[in-house]
Amino acid sequence: MSAPGEHALAAALRFERLTIRGVRNLTELALDPAPKLNVIVGDNGQGKTSVLEALYLVATTKSFRAERLATLIQAGKDQASVVARVTEDGLGREQRTVLGPRSRVVRLDGKAPKSLAGYATKTPVVVFSPADLELVSGGASGRRRLLDRVGLFVDPPG
């Protein structure tokens, strides 16, 4: 228990390595992100958003751009995969997501997680995009969905 006025520090979470295969226009890409700040630059259509989407996918099992995950699979490929080496407070783990036309397989250190929700709360990632302006200007359903996600991270399933 923290003393009054003390703030509990969040666990130090870091993506050490990211390997992306067959996600949208990214045939194969391996990244070793810097510890604190990474800047992704390039012309339109070069895959900047696809890198962010792959990172979000391996962390949450979902896309922030597409309802159907099969649309993330690169044209002409049978599957897409994202593997992330993550460290949290000095302890490493591997998270893997593989998409097929009608399947999604996730692994945490090579093992199937007990639930997708449990997997998704392991590595909290937040994306803000232009569509998120609807949170303040749109209907209440978007705000409720955001609060549901926040609740999932605050009190993750066992």
Backbone as ProteinMPNN parsed JSONL, in Angstrom:
{"seq_chain_A": "MSAPGEHALAAALRFERLTIRGVRNLTELALDPAPKLNVIVGDNGQGKTSVLEALYLVATTKSFRAERLATLIQAGKDQASVVARVTEDGLGREQRTVLGPRSRVVRLDGKAPKSLAGYATKTPVVVFSPADLELVSGGASGRRRLLDRVGLFVDPPG", "coords_chain_A": {"N_chain_A": [[0.845, -1.182, 0.0], [0.522, 2.211, -0.78], [1.966, 5.132, 0.658], [0.229, 8.053, 1.897], [-0.12, 10.509, -0.591], [1.858, 9.411, -2.173], [2.563, 8.136, -5.377], [1.705, 5.29, -7.198], [3.924, 3.672, -9.344], [3.638, 2.992, -12.769], [4.125, -0.103, -14.458], [7.184, -0.582, -16.196], [7.059, -0.745, -19.52], [8.063, -2.058, -22.607], [8.527, -2.293, -26.093], [10.717, -4.389, -27.521], [11.417, -5.654, -29.879], [9.95, -5.974, -33.085], [8.371, -7.889, -35.448], [7.02, -8.054, -38.575], [4.939, -9.582, -40.919], [3.431, -9.79, -44.019], [1.338, -7.973, -43.526], [-1.004, -5.822, -44.619], [0.536, -3.571, -46.751], [3.05, -4.377, -46.072], [5.476, -6.525, -46.669], [7.648, -7.843, -45.369], [9.054, -6.909, -42.343], [11.306, -5.919, -39.889], [11.736, -4.483, -36.767], [13.6, -2.724, -34.319], [12.679, -1.036, -31.886], [13.514, 2.163, -30.443], [14.219, 2.939, -26.971], [12.532, 5.031, -25.845], [11.342, 7.135, -27.581], [10.044, 7.006, -30.819], [10.059, 7.816, -34.201], [8.192, 7.628, -37.065], [8.552, 8.054, -40.403], [7.737, 8.945, -43.794], [6.704, 8.75, -47.256], [3.265, 9.024, -48.425], [1.347, 6.021, -48.335], [3.402, 4.232, -47.814], [3.475, 2.573, -45.625], [3.465, 3.445, -42.963], [1.223, 3.77, -41.214], [0.397, 1.149, -41.299], [2.412, -0.149, -39.858], [1.886, 0.851, -37.294], [-0.672, -0.205, -36.986], [-0.111, -2.947, -37.02], [1.388, -3.17, -34.671], [-0.581, -2.484, -32.808], [-2.334, -4.589, -33.303], [-0.855, -6.897, -32.461], [-0.695, -6.339, -29.8], [-3.346, -6.08, -28.902], [-5.033, -7.834, -30.266], [-6.738, -6.856, -32.142], [-7.776, -4.569, -34.787], [-7.332, -1.081, -35.272], [-8.363, 0.109, -37.429], [-9.891, -1.558, -39.111], [-12.842, -3.521, -39.321], [-13.062, -6.201, -40.078], [-10.637, -8.571, -39.655], [-9.361, -10.055, -41.615], [-8.903, -8.358, -43.717], [-6.494, -7.198, -43.222], [-4.556, -8.874, -44.161], [-2.034, -9.159, -46.497], [-2.507, -8.683, -49.981], [-2.625, -11.551, -51.98], [-1.303, -13.158, -50.173], [-1.398, -15.903, -47.816], [-1.559, -15.613, -45.108], [-1.079, -13.346, -42.325], [1.333, -12.102, -40.035], [2.388, -11.028, -36.798], [4.945, -10.51, -34.574], [6.008, -9.761, -31.38], [8.566, -8.797, -29.208], [8.517, -8.172, -25.925], [9.321, -6.269, -23.049], [8.74, -6.042, -19.603], [9.135, -4.397, -16.722], [11.728, -5.471, -16.705], [11.342, -8.166, -17.256], [11.032, -10.439, -19.899], [8.849, -11.225, -22.669], [7.149, -12.982, -25.326], [4.853, -12.012, -27.728], [2.476, -13.067, -30.035], [0.624, -12.815, -33.015], [-1.293, -14.314, -35.458], [-2.895, -14.089, -38.486], [-5.365, -15.574, -40.475], [-7.442, -16.12, -43.403], [-9.916, -16.744, -42.216], [-9.332, -16.917, -39.554], [-7.795, -16.307, -36.347], [-4.982, -16.459, -34.488], [-3.496, -16.346, -31.393], [-0.641, -16.069, -29.312], [1.081, -16.276, -26.26], [4.168, -16.199, -25.136], [4.434, -18.58, -26.588], [2.228, -20.052, -25.836], [-1.316, -20.651, -25.795], [-3.443, -18.064, -24.731], [-5.568, -17.772, -21.786], [-7.821, -16.289, -22.288], [-8.938, -13.961, -24.821], [-9.346, -11.4, -23.9], [-7.782, -11.354, -21.581], [-5.278, -11.625, -22.749], [-5.195, -9.26, -24.288], [-5.138, -7.271, -22.343], [-2.677, -7.507, -21.29], [-0.67, -6.024, -22.54], [-1.063, -2.911, -22.585], [-2.169, -0.671, -25.0], [-2.746, 2.376, -26.65], [-4.465, 4.073, -29.18], [-4.836, 7.073, -30.894], [-6.751, 8.558, -33.302], [-7.815, 10.465, -36.226], [-10.51, 9.736, -36.399], [-11.26, 9.522, -33.792], [-12.171, 11.938, -32.928], [-14.859, 11.87, -32.852], [-15.472, 11.064, -30.33], [-15.882, 13.311, -28.77], [-17.599, 14.804, -30.328], [-19.521, 13.131, -31.364], [-22.108, 10.58, -30.924], [-23.127, 8.961, -27.82], [-22.354, 6.285, -27.762], [-19.702, 5.757, -28.619], [-18.221, 6.891, -26.541], [-19.047, 5.262, -24.43], [-18.006, 2.801, -25.281], [-15.25, 3.37, -25.133], [-15.003, 3.781, -22.347], [-15.636, 1.193, -21.503], [-13.387, -0.199, -22.45], [-11.351, 1.061, -20.971], [-12.135, 0.263, -18.428], [-11.599, -2.464, -18.667], [-8.81, -2.517, -18.625], [-8.301, -1.404, -16.132], [-9.451, -3.218, -14.359], [-8.564, -6.054, -15.073], [-9.559, -9.238, -16.529], [-9.247, -12.329, -14.669]], "CA_chain_A": [[0.0, 0.0, 0.0], [1.302, 3.444, -0.887], [1.754, 6.156, 1.68], [-0.542, 9.175, 1.361], [0.623, 11.409, -1.455], [2.74, 8.656, -3.066], [1.914, 7.606, -6.579], [2.226, 3.998, -7.652], [4.486, 3.782, -10.674], [3.208, 1.982, -13.73], [5.189, -1.013, -14.884], [7.942, -0.133, -17.361], [6.707, -1.615, -20.634], [8.825, -1.657, -23.791], [8.628, -3.188, -27.239], [12.127, -4.554, -27.849], [11.53, -6.096, -31.275], [8.683, -6.169, -33.768], [8.527, -8.519, -36.754], [5.732, -7.993, -39.278], [4.947, -10.279, -42.209], [2.183, -9.881, -44.761], [0.29, -7.075, -43.028], [-1.299, -4.77, -45.607], [1.574, -3.452, -47.778], [4.341, -4.727, -45.48], [5.805, -7.917, -46.946], [8.42, -8.287, -44.207], [9.7, -5.783, -41.688], [11.765, -6.148, -38.522], [12.083, -3.224, -36.113], [14.093, -2.718, -32.952], [12.362, 0.335, -31.474], [14.304, 2.839, -29.412], [13.546, 2.801, -25.673], [11.515, 6.004, -25.449], [10.619, 7.827, -28.642], [10.293, 6.542, -32.179], [9.369, 8.609, -35.204], [8.063, 6.899, -38.327], [8.318, 9.03, -41.463], [7.769, 8.422, -45.145], [5.661, 9.223, -48.147], [1.964, 8.36, -48.332], [1.257, 4.678, -48.891], [4.632, 3.468, -47.604], [3.283, 1.606, -44.559], [3.601, 3.993, -41.608], [0.041, 3.395, -40.439], [0.384, -0.318, -41.215], [3.286, -0.512, -38.741], [1.131, 1.13, -36.07], [-1.778, -1.161, -36.923], [0.473, -4.238, -36.646], [1.722, -3.055, -33.258], [-1.863, -2.535, -32.1], [-2.853, -5.948, -33.475], [-0.138, -7.857, -31.617], [-0.958, -5.993, -28.398], [-4.762, -6.146, -28.512], [-5.697, -8.82, -31.137], [-7.712, -6.146, -32.977], [-7.302, -3.475, -35.62], [-8.011, 0.186, -34.999], [-8.877, 0.624, -38.703], [-10.754, -2.47, -39.864], [-13.728, -4.418, -38.574], [-12.704, -7.579, -40.448], [-9.184, -8.719, -39.576], [-8.834, -10.637, -42.855], [-8.501, -7.277, -44.626], [-5.103, -6.84, -42.921], [-3.659, -9.794, -44.853], [-1.538, -8.61, -47.758], [-3.065, -9.313, -51.179], [-1.819, -12.642, -52.504], [-0.718, -13.936, -49.069], [-2.326, -16.771, -47.089], [-1.688, -15.18, -43.727], [-0.275, -12.22, -41.838], [1.772, -12.366, -38.662], [3.122, -9.995, -36.071], [5.58, -11.041, -33.379], [6.623, -8.691, -30.593], [9.314, -9.119, -27.995], [8.139, -7.115, -24.994], [9.833, -6.381, -21.688], [7.964, -5.307, -18.605], [9.912, -4.429, -15.482], [12.889, -6.325, -16.878], [10.964, -9.526, -17.644], [10.676, -10.483, -21.309], [7.839, -12.153, -23.169], [6.857, -12.887, -26.75], [3.444, -11.998, -28.104], [2.37, -13.405, -31.457], [-0.709, -12.878, -33.611], [-1.279, -14.792, -36.837], [-4.216, -13.984, -39.096], [-5.693, -16.278, -41.706], [-8.677, -15.566, -43.959], [-11.029, -16.945, -41.287], [-8.807, -17.308, -38.25], [-6.884, -15.454, -35.594], [-4.305, -17.272, -33.477], [-2.614, -15.537, -30.562], [0.196, -16.835, -28.4], [1.843, -15.543, -25.275], [5.29, -17.102, -24.865], [4.195, -19.849, -27.254], [1.048, -20.741, -25.314], [-2.598, -19.989, -25.988], [-3.896, -17.403, -23.507], [-6.853, -18.252, -21.262], [-8.867, -15.529, -22.976], [-8.44, -12.844, -25.627], [-9.349, -10.209, -23.044], [-6.602, -11.45, -20.738], [-4.135, -11.34, -23.62], [-5.236, -7.857, -24.711], [-4.817, -6.369, -21.228], [-1.279, -7.735, -20.916], [0.141, -4.958, -23.118], [-2.0, -1.825, -22.893], [-1.796, 0.232, -26.087], [-3.816, 3.312, -26.983], [-4.299, 4.761, -30.459], [-5.726, 8.193, -31.164], [-6.766, 8.84, -34.735], [-8.818, 11.492, -36.534], [-11.858, 9.226, -36.139], [-11.544, 9.65, -32.367], [-12.844, 13.208, -32.664], [-16.261, 11.545, -32.589], [-15.659, 10.906, -28.887], [-16.422, 14.555, -28.214], [-18.631, 15.402, -31.17], [-20.494, 12.131, -31.781], [-23.037, 10.012, -29.96], [-22.608, 8.415, -26.563], [-21.887, 4.894, -27.89], [-18.24, 5.771, -28.682], [-17.714, 7.158, -25.191], [-19.291, 4.049, -23.633], [-17.026, 1.793, -25.719], [-13.97, 3.765, -24.546], [-15.058, 3.495, -20.912], [-15.563, -0.271, -21.364], [-11.986, -0.587, -22.64], [-10.6, 1.542, -19.815], [-12.494, -0.642, -17.333], [-10.906, -3.732, -18.888], [-7.421, -2.357, -18.195], [-8.279, -1.112, -14.705], [-9.777, -4.463, -13.653], [-8.486, -7.109, -16.097], [-10.058, -10.567, -16.121], [-8.259, -13.21, -14.047]], "C_chain_A": [[0.888, 1.242, 0.0], [0.976, 4.376, 0.264], [0.951, 7.288, 1.076], [0.359, 10.103, 0.546], [1.581, 10.714, -2.399], [1.945, 8.146, -4.247], [2.544, 6.272, -6.932], [2.731, 4.17, -9.077], [3.966, 2.659, -11.557], [4.406, 1.12, -14.116], [5.87, -0.45, -16.124], [7.733, -1.148, -18.477], [7.427, -1.127, -21.882], [8.76, -2.731, -24.86], [10.103, -3.233, -27.633], [12.322, -4.866, -29.331], [10.137, -6.326, -31.828], [8.966, -6.749, -35.148], [7.148, -8.628, -37.393], [5.881, -8.694, -40.613], [3.542, -10.286, -42.808], [1.041, -9.049, -44.232], [0.166, -5.906, -43.994], [-0.187, -4.687, -46.651], [2.973, -3.787, -47.255], [4.623, -6.212, -45.693], [6.582, -8.512, -45.784], [9.178, -7.095, -43.646], [10.078, -6.19, -40.274], [12.234, -4.819, -37.952], [12.613, -3.491, -34.715], [13.866, -1.296, -32.43], [13.305, 0.868, -30.406], [13.529, 2.802, -28.098], [12.415, 3.789, -25.401], [10.704, 6.57, -26.599], [11.036, 7.276, -29.998], [9.459, 7.389, -33.12], [9.375, 7.808, -36.499], [7.697, 7.914, -39.401], [8.375, 8.341, -42.816], [6.639, 9.003, -45.964], [4.356, 8.484, -47.882], [2.039, 6.97, -48.953], [2.49, 3.814, -48.676], [4.553, 2.495, -46.43], [3.41, 2.13, -43.143], [2.427, 3.574, -40.727], [-0.064, 1.888, -40.306], [1.282, -0.819, -40.09], [2.543, -0.3, -37.428], [-0.014, 0.141, -35.89], [-1.272, -2.547, -36.514], [0.84, -4.247, -35.163], [0.458, -3.166, -32.398], [-2.449, -3.944, -32.153], [-2.173, -6.927, -32.527], [-0.37, -7.571, -30.128], [-2.398, -6.286, -27.985], [-5.573, -7.223, -29.217], [-6.72, -8.178, -32.059], [-7.007, -5.119, -33.857], [-8.01, -2.197, -35.189], [-8.588, 0.783, -36.281], [-9.923, -0.255, -39.348], [-11.613, -3.31, -38.927], [-13.337, -5.874, -38.821], [-11.183, -7.709, -40.503], [-8.578, -9.286, -40.856], [-8.378, -9.56, -43.83], [-7.07, -6.803, -44.354], [-4.111, -7.713, -43.681], [-3.305, -9.225, -46.218], [-2.122, -9.391, -48.933], [-2.094, -10.379, -51.703], [-1.172, -13.518, -51.441], [-1.809, -14.766, -48.395], [-2.559, -16.312, -45.658], [-0.823, -13.954, -43.464], [0.149, -12.56, -40.422], [2.532, -11.178, -38.099], [3.651, -10.651, -34.799], [6.26, -9.878, -32.674], [7.36, -9.284, -29.408], [9.119, -7.923, -27.08], [8.848, -7.35, -23.669], [8.975, -5.507, -20.783], [8.664, -5.489, -17.268], [11.054, -5.436, -15.555], [12.595, -7.762, -17.264], [10.481, -9.532, -19.09], [9.577, -11.486, -21.604], [7.689, -11.959, -24.668], [5.355, -12.947, -26.945], [3.377, -12.182, -29.604], [0.893, -13.426, -31.862], [-0.553, -13.281, -35.063], [-2.714, -14.744, -37.341], [-4.281, -14.831, -40.349], [-6.988, -15.691, -42.232], [-9.875, -15.681, -43.015], [-10.547, -17.31, -39.882], [-7.911, -16.231, -37.657], [-6.297, -16.338, -34.493], [-3.369, -16.351, -32.712], [-1.866, -16.448, -29.596], [0.954, -15.87, -27.495], [2.924, -16.499, -24.788], [5.012, -18.507, -25.389], [2.95, -20.594, -26.808], [-0.213, -19.938, -25.599], [-3.014, -19.31, -24.675], [-5.239, -17.968, -23.059], [-8.022, -17.555, -21.945], [-8.227, -14.434, -23.81], [-8.386, -11.567, -24.795], [-8.128, -10.207, -22.134], [-5.336, -11.14, -21.507], [-4.063, -9.836, -23.915], [-4.876, -6.897, -23.588], [-3.371, -6.519, -20.77], [-0.382, -6.575, -21.365], [-0.767, -3.794, -23.518], [-1.433, -0.847, -23.925], [-3.003, 1.105, -26.403], [-3.482, 3.97, -28.308], [-5.31, 5.891, -30.52], [-5.604, 8.514, -32.642], [-7.802, 9.927, -35.008], [-10.25, 11.031, -36.26], [-12.249, 9.39, -34.671], [-12.154, 10.997, -31.999], [-14.323, 12.988, -32.383], [-16.519, 11.322, -31.107], [-16.278, 12.153, -28.274], [-17.558, 15.129, -29.042], [-19.744, 14.432, -31.563], [-21.398, 11.672, -30.656], [-22.338, 9.365, -28.78], [-22.019, 7.007, -26.714], [-20.358, 4.818, -27.948], [-17.624, 6.011, -27.316], [-17.911, 5.937, -24.284], [-18.283, 2.957, -23.987], [-15.647, 2.102, -25.14], [-13.944, 3.457, -23.054], [-15.008, 1.993, -20.646], [-14.12, -0.745, -21.491], [-11.129, -0.151, -21.464], [-10.876, 0.632, -18.622], [-11.781, -1.987, -17.444], [-9.453, -3.654, -18.418], [-7.321, -2.095, -16.681], [-8.526, -2.373, -13.886], [-9.774, -5.618, -14.645], [-9.036, -8.435, -15.591], [-8.908, -11.423, -15.61], [-7.555, -14.025, -15.016]], "O_chain_A": [[1.891, 1.297, 0.711], [-0.145, 4.401, 0.772], [0.98, 7.477, -0.14], [1.469, 10.432, 0.965], [2.08, 11.339, -3.336], [0.781, 7.769, -4.11], [3.768, 6.14, -6.962], [2.044, 4.748, -9.919], [3.87, 1.51, -11.126], [5.55, 1.574, -14.097], [5.207, 0.097, -17.004], [8.187, -2.288, -18.376], [7.412, 0.065, -22.188], [8.916, -3.92, -24.581], [10.669, -2.217, -28.035], [13.275, -4.398, -29.956], [9.251, -6.813, -31.125], [9.718, -6.164, -35.928], [6.23, -9.219, -36.824], [6.83, -8.438, -41.355], [2.588, -10.734, -42.173], [-0.12, -9.384, -44.465], [1.091, -5.113, -44.166], [0.019, -5.656, -47.382], [3.968, -3.509, -47.924], [4.077, -7.059, -44.986], [6.217, -9.569, -45.269], [9.853, -6.367, -44.375], [9.256, -6.744, -39.544], [13.03, -4.114, -38.571], [12.129, -4.381, -34.015], [14.755, -0.45, -32.522], [13.822, 0.118, -29.578], [12.308, 2.649, -28.109], [11.422, 3.414, -24.776], [9.476, 6.485, -26.58], [12.222, 7.104, -30.282], [8.284, 7.647, -32.859], [10.424, 7.367, -36.968], [6.653, 8.561, -39.319], [8.986, 7.283, -42.961], [5.739, 9.66, -45.441], [4.336, 7.456, -47.205], [2.707, 6.766, -49.966], [2.612, 2.759, -49.299], [5.455, 1.678, -46.247], [3.459, 1.338, -42.202], [2.626, 3.079, -39.617], [-0.568, 1.394, -39.297], [0.954, -1.808, -39.435], [2.564, -1.164, -36.551], [-0.294, -0.298, -34.775], [-1.934, -3.244, -35.745], [0.616, -5.246, -34.479], [0.445, -3.865, -31.385], [-2.994, -4.433, -31.164], [-2.849, -7.708, -31.858], [-0.251, -8.47, -29.297], [-2.648, -6.695, -26.851], [-6.7, -7.503, -28.806], [-7.498, -8.887, -32.698], [-5.818, -4.841, -33.697], [-9.172, -2.239, -34.784], [-9.226, 1.835, -36.243], [-10.776, 0.253, -40.075], [-11.156, -3.751, -37.873], [-13.286, -6.678, -37.891], [-10.522, -7.04, -41.298], [-7.412, -9.031, -41.154], [-7.541, -9.832, -44.69], [-6.495, -6.082, -45.169], [-2.948, -7.338, -43.832], [-4.185, -8.856, -46.995], [-2.22, -10.617, -48.883], [-0.897, -10.129, -51.848], [-0.55, -14.527, -51.775], [-2.982, -14.394, -48.398], [-3.605, -16.578, -45.067], [0.036, -13.583, -44.265], [-0.583, -13.226, -39.691], [3.212, -10.439, -38.812], [2.899, -11.269, -34.046], [6.994, -9.107, -33.291], [6.848, -10.153, -28.703], [9.505, -6.802, -27.412], [8.964, -8.487, -23.213], [8.554, -4.408, -21.144], [8.768, -6.602, -16.753], [11.319, -6.163, -14.597], [13.521, -8.511, -17.574], [9.626, -8.731, -19.467], [9.398, -12.467, -20.883], [8.05, -10.916, -25.214], [4.674, -13.816, -26.4], [4.115, -11.546, -30.357], [0.04, -13.97, -31.16], [0.216, -12.676, -35.809], [-3.627, -15.283, -36.716], [-3.372, -14.812, -41.178], [-7.584, -14.84, -41.571], [-10.75, -14.814, -43.013], [-11.275, -17.94, -39.115], [-7.359, -15.381, -38.356], [-7.028, -16.893, -33.672], [-2.547, -15.656, -33.309], [-2.393, -17.459, -29.13], [1.398, -14.802, -27.917], [2.634, -17.486, -24.112], [5.313, -19.5, -24.726], [2.643, -21.658, -27.344], [-0.187, -18.708, -25.641], [-2.939, -19.932, -23.615], [-5.961, -18.571, -23.852], [-9.079, -18.151, -22.154], [-7.099, -14.023, -23.539], [-7.484, -10.747, -24.968], [-7.505, -9.163, -21.939], [-4.432, -10.479, -20.997], [-3.002, -9.222, -23.803], [-4.358, -5.813, -23.853], [-2.897, -5.735, -19.948], [0.549, -6.193, -20.657], [-1.191, -3.708, -24.671], [-0.358, -0.277, -23.737], [-4.138, 0.63, -26.422], [-2.343, 4.378, -28.534], [-6.492, 5.697, -30.234], [-4.508, 8.714, -33.165], [-8.584, 10.273, -34.123], [-11.109, 11.847, -35.926], [-13.435, 9.397, -34.341], [-12.608, 11.178, -30.869], [-14.969, 13.822, -31.748], [-17.667, 11.384, -30.667], [-17.103, 12.06, -27.365], [-18.395, 15.863, -28.517], [-20.795, 14.859, -32.041], [-21.454, 12.278, -29.586], [-21.113, 9.242, -28.751], [-21.247, 6.583, -25.854], [-19.773, 3.897, -27.378], [-16.612, 5.399, -26.973], [-17.046, 5.618, -23.468], [-17.767, 2.27, -23.104], [-14.946, 1.191, -24.701], [-12.955, 2.924, -22.553], [-14.4, 1.562, -19.666], [-13.678, -1.6, -20.723], [-10.272, -0.907, -21.007], [-9.956, 0.272, -17.888], [-11.403, -2.58, -16.434], [-8.927, -4.623, -17.873], [-6.364, -2.522, -16.036], [-7.897, -2.58, -12.848], [-10.835, -6.115, -15.025], [-8.993, -8.727, -14.396], [-7.763, -11.281, -16.039], [-6.691, -14.818, -14.644]]}, "name": "protein", "num_of_chains": 1, "seq": "MSAPGEHALAAALRFERLTIRGVRNLTELALDPAPKLNVIVGDNGQGKTSVLEALYLVATTKSFRAERLATLIQAGKDQASVVARVTEDGLGREQRTVLGPRSRVVRLDGKAPKSLAGYATKTPVVVFSPADLELVSGGASGRRRLLDRVGLFVDPPG"}
